[in-house]
Amino acid sequence: MANNKPAYEARIGKIRAAVWENHGEKGAWYNVTVTRSYLDGKDWKDTTSFRPGDLPAVRKLADQAHTWCLEKRNAE
């Protein structure tokens, strides 16, 4: 994660998928993070722990991130 901004980001409610672009000798590769935002007092925080009701959004966002990565790779 060379920079602090994802190459792609999608949200459904409090669930977020971010695709991070990395570069090396063999070209670009991608990592995906999926997080859930929650309010802790007055501060928003992120976790990688999900409730059962979050899982349909996690699945959909993971699929969207996967599609983005494939399209990006095919465009290169």
Biopython code that builds the backbone (N, CA, C, O; Angstrom):
import numpy as np
from Bio.PDB.StructureBuilder import StructureBuilder

atoms = [
    (1, "MET", "N", (0.826, -1.170, 0.000)),
    (1, "MET", "CA", (0.000, 0.000, 0.000)),
    (1, "MET", "C", (0.880, 1.247, 0.000)),
    (1, "MET", "O", (1.114, 1.881, 1.029)),
    (2, "ALA", "N", (1.344, 1.558, -1.171)),
    (2, "ALA", "CA", (2.306, 2.640, -1.302)),
    (2, "ALA", "C", (1.707, 4.001, -0.965)),
    (2, "ALA", "O", (2.398, 4.858, -0.413)),
    (3, "ASN", "N", (0.431, 4.211, -1.289)),
    (3, "ASN", "CA", (-0.181, 5.482, -0.915)),
    (3, "ASN", "C", (-1.362, 5.206, 0.009)),
    (3, "ASN", "O", (-1.690, 4.051, 0.281)),
    (4, "ASN", "N", (-1.987, 6.251, 0.478)),
    (4, "ASN", "CA", (-3.053, 6.091, 1.460)),
    (4, "ASN", "C", (-4.435, 6.124, 0.843)),
    (4, "ASN", "O", (-5.426, 6.137, 1.573)),
    (5, "LYS", "N", (-4.536, 6.137, -0.480)),
    (5, "LYS", "CA", (-5.825, 6.177, -1.143)),
    (5, "LYS", "C", (-6.012, 4.907, -1.966)),
    (5, "LYS", "O", (-5.144, 4.552, -2.764)),
    (6, "PRO", "N", (-7.142, 4.218, -1.778)),
    (6, "PRO", "CA", (-7.347, 2.996, -2.561)),
    (6, "PRO", "C", (-7.555, 3.304, -4.041)),
    (6, "PRO", "O", (-8.029, 4.381, -4.406)),
    (7, "ALA", "N", (-7.199, 2.355, -4.872)),
    (7, "ALA", "CA", (-7.423, 2.488, -6.309)),
    (7, "ALA", "C", (-8.905, 2.332, -6.632)),
    (7, "ALA", "O", (-9.383, 2.860, -7.636)),
    (8, "TYR", "N", (-9.630, 1.608, -5.784)),
    (8, "TYR", "CA", (-11.068, 1.390, -5.955)),
    (8, "TYR", "C", (-11.683, 1.256, -4.569)),
    (8, "TYR", "O", (-11.075, 0.698, -3.656)),
    (9, "GLU", "N", (-12.881, 1.768, -4.429)),
    (9, "GLU", "CA", (-13.577, 1.671, -3.145)),
    (9, "GLU", "C", (-15.075, 1.572, -3.406)),
    (9, "GLU", "O", (-15.610, 2.257, -4.278)),
    (10, "ALA", "N", (-15.742, 0.715, -2.642)),
    (10, "ALA", "CA", (-17.193, 0.589, -2.726)),
    (10, "ALA", "C", (-17.738, 0.379, -1.322)),
    (10, "ALA", "O", (-17.078, -0.205, -0.463)),
    (11, "ARG", "N", (-18.957, 0.869, -1.106)),
    (11, "ARG", "CA", (-19.598, 0.751, 0.210)),
    (11, "ARG", "C", (-21.033, 0.279, 0.060)),
    (11, "ARG", "O", (-21.724, 0.594, -0.909)),
    (12, "ILE", "N", (-21.447, -0.476, 1.042)),
    (12, "ILE", "CA", (-22.850, -0.800, 1.254)),
    (12, "ILE", "C", (-23.076, -0.581, 2.741)),
    (12, "ILE", "O", (-22.582, -1.344, 3.571)),
    (13, "GLY", "N", (-23.815, 0.451, 3.069)),
    (13, "GLY", "CA", (-24.033, 0.781, 4.474)),
    (13, "GLY", "C", (-22.707, 1.041, 5.169)),
    (13, "GLY", "O", (-21.928, 1.890, 4.737)),
    (14, "LYS", "N", (-22.453, 0.309, 6.247)),
    (14, "LYS", "CA", (-21.223, 0.490, 7.020)),
    (14, "LYS", "C", (-20.094, -0.437, 6.576)),
    (14, "LYS", "O", (-19.015, -0.434, 7.168)),
    (15, "ILE", "N", (-20.345, -1.232, 5.530)),
    (15, "ILE", "CA", (-19.330, -2.164, 5.025)),
    (15, "ILE", "C", (-18.617, -1.509, 3.846)),
    (15, "ILE", "O", (-19.251, -0.910, 2.977)),
    (16, "ARG", "N", (-17.284, -1.632, 3.828)),
    (16, "ARG", "CA", (-16.454, -1.007, 2.794)),
    (16, "ARG", "C", (-15.443, -2.002, 2.266)),
    (16, "ARG", "O", (-14.793, -2.714, 3.032)),
    (17, "ALA", "N", (-15.317, -2.045, 0.945)),
    (17, "ALA", "CA", (-14.246, -2.808, 0.305)),
    (17, "ALA", "C", (-13.318, -1.817, -0.379)),
    (17, "ALA", "O", (-13.775, -0.912, -1.078)),
    (18, "ALA", "N", (-12.030, -1.984, -0.180)),
    (18, "ALA", "CA", (-11.034, -1.113, -0.802)),
    (18, "ALA", "C", (-9.997, -1.981, -1.508)),
    (18, "ALA", "O", (-9.526, -2.978, -0.960)),
    (19, "VAL", "N", (-9.653, -1.593, -2.716)),
    (19, "VAL", "CA", (-8.614, -2.283, -3.479)),
    (19, "VAL", "C", (-7.384, -1.397, -3.492)),
    (19, "VAL", "O", (-7.437, -0.224, -3.862)),
    (20, "TRP", "N", (-6.280, -1.988, -3.078)),
    (20, "TRP", "CA", (-5.008, -1.257, -2.997)),
    (20, "TRP", "C", (-4.092, -1.749, -4.107)),
    (20, "TRP", "O", (-3.859, -2.950, -4.250)),
    (21, "GLU", "N", (-3.575, -0.809, -4.890)),
    (21, "GLU", "CA", (-2.683, -1.140, -5.993)),
    (21, "GLU", "C", (-1.237, -1.067, -5.527)),
    (21, "GLU", "O", (-0.817, -0.102, -4.890)),
    (22, "ASN", "N", (-0.490, -2.104, -5.859)),
    (22, "ASN", "CA", (0.932, -2.184, -5.530)),
    (22, "ASN", "C", (1.710, -2.389, -6.821)),
    (22, "ASN", "O", (1.165, -2.894, -7.803)),
    (23, "HIS", "N", (2.981, -2.001, -6.826)),
    (23, "HIS", "CA", (3.804, -2.137, -8.024)),
    (23, "HIS", "C", (5.116, -2.822, -7.666)),
    (23, "HIS", "O", (5.693, -2.594, -6.603)),
    (24, "GLY", "N", (5.561, -3.657, -8.575)),
    (24, "GLY", "CA", (6.834, -4.347, -8.405)),
    (24, "GLY", "C", (7.474, -4.593, -9.752)),
    (24, "GLY", "O", (7.027, -4.065, -10.770)),
    (25, "GLU", "N", (8.512, -5.390, -9.754)),
    (25, "GLU", "CA", (9.253, -5.680, -10.987)),
    (25, "GLU", "C", (8.378, -6.319, -12.052)),
    (25, "GLU", "O", (8.592, -6.100, -13.245)),
    (26, "LYS", "N", (7.392, -7.109, -11.634)),
    (26, "LYS", "CA", (6.525, -7.816, -12.581)),
    (26, "LYS", "C", (5.238, -7.058, -12.872)),
    (26, "LYS", "O", (4.323, -7.607, -13.486)),
    (27, "GLY", "N", (5.157, -5.811, -12.440)),
    (27, "GLY", "CA", (3.974, -5.004, -12.717)),
    (27, "GLY", "C", (3.112, -4.804, -11.481)),
    (27, "GLY", "O", (3.569, -4.942, -10.347)),
    (28, "ALA", "N", (1.866, -4.479, -11.732)),
    (28, "ALA", "CA", (0.937, -4.166, -10.638)),
    (28, "ALA", "C", (0.280, -5.426, -10.089)),
    (28, "ALA", "O", (0.066, -6.402, -10.808)),
    (29, "TRP", "N", (-0.035, -5.378, -8.794)),
    (29, "TRP", "CA", (-0.866, -6.397, -8.172)),
    (29, "TRP", "C", (-1.758, -5.698, -7.165)),
    (29, "TRP", "O", (-1.513, -4.551, -6.792)),
    (30, "TYR", "N", (-2.794, -6.397, -6.729)),
    (30, "TYR", "CA", (-3.824, -5.762, -5.920)),
    (30, "TYR", "C", (-4.104, -6.559, -4.654)),
    (30, "TYR", "O", (-4.062, -7.790, -4.645)),
    (31, "ASN", "N", (-4.391, -5.821, -3.583)),
    (31, "ASN", "CA", (-4.851, -6.407, -2.327)),
    (31, "ASN", "C", (-6.198, -5.768, -1.998)),
    (31, "ASN", "O", (-6.432, -4.599, -2.306)),
    (32, "VAL", "N", (-7.067, -6.535, -1.378)),
    (32, "VAL", "CA", (-8.395, -6.051, -1.033)),
    (32, "VAL", "C", (-8.582, -6.114, 0.478)),
    (32, "VAL", "O", (-8.250, -7.114, 1.113)),
    (33, "THR", "N", (-9.112, -5.041, 1.041)),
    (33, "THR", "CA", (-9.498, -5.038, 2.450)),
    (33, "THR", "C", (-10.996, -4.811, 2.532)),
    (33, "THR", "O", (-11.561, -4.026, 1.770)),
    (34, "VAL", "N", (-11.633, -5.505, 3.466)),
    (34, "VAL", "CA", (-13.058, -5.322, 3.723)),
    (34, "VAL", "C", (-13.189, -4.989, 5.206)),
    (34, "VAL", "O", (-12.675, -5.712, 6.060)),
    (35, "THR", "N", (-13.876, -3.897, 5.503)),
    (35, "THR", "CA", (-14.021, -3.449, 6.885)),
    (35, "THR", "C", (-15.466, -3.038, 7.169)),
    (35, "THR", "O", (-16.248, -2.766, 6.258)),
    (36, "ARG", "N", (-15.792, -3.004, 8.450)),
    (36, "ARG", "CA", (-17.088, -2.504, 8.914)),
    (36, "ARG", "C", (-16.824, -1.329, 9.836)),
    (36, "ARG", "O", (-16.030, -1.433, 10.771)),
    (37, "SER", "N", (-17.487, -0.211, 9.576)),
    (37, "SER", "CA", (-17.356, 0.969, 10.433)),
    (37, "SER", "C", (-18.330, 0.861, 11.594)),
    (37, "SER", "O", (-19.432, 0.333, 11.442)),
    (38, "TYR", "N", (-17.923, 1.362, 12.752)),
    (38, "TYR", "CA", (-18.806, 1.391, 13.918)),
    (38, "TYR", "C", (-18.458, 2.609, 14.761)),
    (38, "TYR", "O", (-17.343, 3.129, 14.712)),
    (39, "LEU", "N", (-19.425, 3.040, 15.519)),
    (39, "LEU", "CA", (-19.266, 4.216, 16.366)),
    (39, "LEU", "C", (-18.870, 3.765, 17.771)),
    (39, "LEU", "O", (-19.576, 2.980, 18.404)),
    (40, "ASP", "N", (-17.740, 4.268, 18.246)),
    (40, "ASP", "CA", (-17.243, 3.984, 19.593)),
    (40, "ASP", "C", (-17.270, 5.303, 20.357)),
    (40, "ASP", "O", (-16.327, 6.091, 20.286)),
    (41, "GLY", "N", (-18.355, 5.536, 21.086)),
    (41, "GLY", "CA", (-18.526, 6.839, 21.718)),
    (41, "GLY", "C", (-18.779, 7.871, 20.649)),
    (41, "GLY", "O", (-19.801, 7.819, 19.964)),
    (42, "LYS", "N", (-17.859, 8.817, 20.494)),
    (42, "LYS", "CA", (-17.971, 9.849, 19.456)),
    (42, "LYS", "C", (-17.058, 9.585, 18.267)),
    (42, "LYS", "O", (-17.066, 10.353, 17.305)),
    (43, "ASP", "N", (-16.272, 8.513, 18.314)),
    (43, "ASP", "CA", (-15.282, 8.226, 17.284)),
    (43, "ASP", "C", (-15.722, 7.071, 16.389)),
    (43, "ASP", "O", (-16.197, 6.041, 16.868)),
    (44, "TRP", "N", (-15.555, 7.262, 15.070)),
    (44, "TRP", "CA", (-15.779, 6.180, 14.123)),
    (44, "TRP", "C", (-14.516, 5.334, 14.026)),
    (44, "TRP", "O", (-13.411, 5.864, 13.910)),
    (45, "LYS", "N", (-14.687, 4.025, 14.074)),
    (45, "LYS", "CA", (-13.576, 3.082, 13.965)),
    (45, "LYS", "C", (-13.935, 2.022, 12.936)),
    (45, "LYS", "O", (-15.089, 1.911, 12.521)),
    (46, "ASP", "N", (-12.938, 1.243, 12.528)),
    (46, "ASP", "CA", (-13.143, 0.145, 11.584)),
    (46, "ASP", "C", (-12.743, -1.166, 12.223)),
    (46, "ASP", "O", (-11.844, -1.220, 13.062)),
    (47, "THR", "N", (-13.428, -2.229, 11.810)),
    (47, "THR", "CA", (-13.098, -3.575, 12.263)),
    (47, "THR", "C", (-13.168, -4.531, 11.077)),
    (47, "THR", "O", (-13.823, -4.243, 10.074)),
    (48, "THR", "N", (-12.502, -5.650, 11.196)),
    (48, "THR", "CA", (-12.594, -6.701, 10.186)),
    (48, "THR", "C", (-13.449, -7.848, 10.699)),
    (48, "THR", "O", (-13.417, -8.948, 10.149)),
    (49, "SER", "N", (-14.202, -7.592, 11.742)),
    (49, "SER", "CA", (-15.134, -8.560, 12.303)),
    (49, "SER", "C", (-16.537, -8.187, 11.831)),
    (49, "SER", "O", (-16.919, -7.017, 11.858)),
    (50, "PHE", "N", (-17.298, -9.186, 11.400)),
    (50, "PHE", "CA", (-18.606, -8.926, 10.817)),
    (50, "PHE", "C", (-19.695, -9.712, 11.539)),
    (50, "PHE", "O", (-19.468, -10.811, 12.045)),
    (51, "ARG", "N", (-20.881, -9.114, 11.570)),
    (51, "ARG", "CA", (-22.068, -9.777, 12.104)),
    (51, "ARG", "C", (-22.671, -10.635, 10.997)),
    (51, "ARG", "O", (-22.435, -10.371, 9.818)),
    (52, "PRO", "N", (-23.436, -11.648, 11.352)),
    (52, "PRO", "CA", (-24.056, -12.468, 10.308)),
    (52, "PRO", "C", (-24.862, -11.642, 9.300)),
    (52, "PRO", "O", (-24.860, -11.953, 8.109)),
    (53, "GLY", "N", (-25.540, -10.609, 9.758)),
    (53, "GLY", "CA", (-26.315, -9.767, 8.850)),
    (53, "GLY", "C", (-25.471, -8.940, 7.902)),
    (53, "GLY", "O", (-25.984, -8.428, 6.907)),
    (54, "ASP", "N", (-24.165, -8.799, 8.196)),
    (54, "ASP", "CA", (-23.249, -8.057, 7.326)),
    (54, "ASP", "C", (-22.781, -8.892, 6.136)),
    (54, "ASP", "O", (-22.334, -8.342, 5.130)),
    (55, "LEU", "N", (-22.881, -10.197, 6.244)),
    (55, "LEU", "CA", (-22.242, -11.083, 5.269)),
    (55, "LEU", "C", (-22.772, -10.949, 3.836)),
    (55, "LEU", "O", (-21.977, -11.073, 2.905)),
    (56, "PRO", "N", (-24.069, -10.703, 3.606)),
    (56, "PRO", "CA", (-24.477, -10.476, 2.215)),
    (56, "PRO", "C", (-23.777, -9.260, 1.595)),
    (56, "PRO", "O", (-23.396, -9.304, 0.426)),
    (57, "ALA", "N", (-23.603, -8.184, 2.358)),
    (57, "ALA", "CA", (-22.889, -7.005, 1.844)),
    (57, "ALA", "C", (-21.415, -7.324, 1.628)),
    (57, "ALA", "O", (-20.833, -6.891, 0.634)),
    (58, "VAL", "N", (-20.800, -8.074, 2.541)),
    (58, "VAL", "CA", (-19.394, -8.471, 2.384)),
    (58, "VAL", "C", (-19.234, -9.268, 1.091)),
    (58, "VAL", "O", (-18.313, -9.020, 0.312)),
    (59, "ARG", "N", (-20.132, -10.222, 0.867)),
    (59, "ARG", "CA", (-20.062, -11.055, -0.337)),
    (59, "ARG", "C", (-20.197, -10.206, -1.594)),
    (59, "ARG", "O", (-19.428, -10.370, -2.541)),
    (60, "LYS", "N", (-21.170, -9.302, -1.607)),
    (60, "LYS", "CA", (-21.398, -8.470, -2.788)),
    (60, "LYS", "C", (-20.211, -7.547, -3.050)),
    (60, "LYS", "O", (-19.786, -7.398, -4.196)),
    (61, "LEU", "N", (-19.678, -6.931, -2.010)),
    (61, "LEU", "CA", (-18.537, -6.031, -2.176)),
    (61, "LEU", "C", (-17.283, -6.785, -2.594)),
    (61, "LEU", "O", (-16.495, -6.281, -3.394)),
    (62, "ALA", "N", (-17.091, -7.982, -2.062)),
    (62, "ALA", "CA", (-15.938, -8.795, -2.472)),
    (62, "ALA", "C", (-16.043, -9.142, -3.955)),
    (62, "ALA", "O", (-15.043, -9.124, -4.672)),
    (63, "ASP", "N", (-17.253, -9.455, -4.412)),
    (63, "ASP", "CA", (-17.468, -9.748, -5.827)),
    (63, "ASP", "C", (-17.192, -8.516, -6.683)),
    (63, "ASP", "O", (-16.560, -8.626, -7.733)),
    (64, "GLN", "N", (-17.654, -7.351, -6.251)),
    (64, "GLN", "CA", (-17.405, -6.114, -6.996)),
    (64, "GLN", "C", (-15.904, -5.801, -7.062)),
    (64, "GLN", "O", (-15.397, -5.392, -8.107)),
    (65, "ALA", "N", (-15.207, -5.994, -5.953)),
    (65, "ALA", "CA", (-13.757, -5.745, -5.928)),
    (65, "ALA", "C", (-13.040, -6.726, -6.853)),
    (65, "ALA", "O", (-12.107, -6.346, -7.561)),
    (66, "HIS", "N", (-13.471, -7.980, -6.849)),
    (66, "HIS", "CA", (-12.875, -8.997, -7.719)),
    (66, "HIS", "C", (-13.079, -8.629, -9.185)),
    (66, "HIS", "O", (-12.148, -8.722, -9.986)),
    (67, "THR", "N", (-14.286, -8.214, -9.537)),
    (67, "THR", "CA", (-14.582, -7.800, -10.911)),
    (67, "THR", "C", (-13.718, -6.617, -11.308)),
    (67, "THR", "O", (-13.184, -6.588, -12.416)),
    (68, "TRP", "N", (-13.571, -5.638, -10.417)),
    (68, "TRP", "CA", (-12.740, -4.467, -10.715)),
    (68, "TRP", "C", (-11.297, -4.895, -10.986)),
    (68, "TRP", "O", (-10.672, -4.427, -11.937)),
    (69, "CYS", "N", (-10.780, -5.779, -10.150)),
    (69, "CYS", "CA", (-9.385, -6.237, -10.328)),
    (69, "CYS", "C", (-9.209, -6.950, -11.656)),
    (69, "CYS", "O", (-8.217, -6.728, -12.350)),
    (70, "LEU", "N", (-10.159, -7.808, -12.021)),
    (70, "LEU", "CA", (-10.058, -8.515, -13.299)),
    (70, "LEU", "C", (-10.127, -7.555, -14.474)),
    (70, "LEU", "O", (-9.365, -7.690, -15.432)),
    (71, "GLU", "N", (-11.030, -6.590, -14.411)),
    (71, "GLU", "CA", (-11.134, -5.613, -15.491)),
    (71, "GLU", "C", (-9.875, -4.753, -15.598)),
    (71, "GLU", "O", (-9.419, -4.445, -16.699)),
    (72, "LYS", "N", (-9.330, -4.377, -14.474)),
    (72, "LYS", "CA", (-8.098, -3.577, -14.456)),
    (72, "LYS", "C", (-6.944, -4.375, -15.065)),
    (72, "LYS", "O", (-6.181, -3.854, -15.879)),
    (73, "ARG", "N", (-6.823, -5.639, -14.664)),
    (73, "ARG", "CA", (-5.748, -6.480, -15.186)),
    (73, "ARG", "C", (-5.909, -6.715, -16.676)),
    (73, "ARG", "O", (-4.922, -6.700, -17.412)),
    (74, "ASN", "N", (-7.151, -6.937, -17.141)),
    (74, "ASN", "CA", (-7.391, -7.155, -18.556)),
    (74, "ASN", "C", (-7.130, -5.905, -19.385)),
    (74, "ASN", "O", (-6.772, -6.002, -20.559)),
    (75, "ALA", "N", (-7.307, -4.725, -18.779)),
    (75, "ALA", "CA", (-7.060, -3.470, -19.487)),
    (75, "ALA", "C", (-5.557, -3.215, -19.667)),
    (75, "ALA", "O", (-5.148, -2.487, -20.572)),
    (76, "GLU", "N", (-4.754, -3.814, -18.809)),
    (76, "GLU", "CA", (-3.295, -3.617, -18.880)),
    (76, "GLU", "C", (-2.779, -4.478, -19.959)),
    (76, "GLU", "O", (-1.575, -4.491, -20.216)),
]
sb = StructureBuilder()
sb.init_structure("model")
sb.init_model(0)
sb.init_chain("A")
sb.init_seg("    ")
for serial, (resi, resn, name, xyz) in enumerate(atoms, 1):
    if name == "N":
        sb.init_residue(resn, " ", resi, " ")
    sb.init_atom(name, np.array(xyz, "f"), 0.0, 1.0, " ", f" {name:<3s}", serial, name[0])
structure = sb.get_structure()
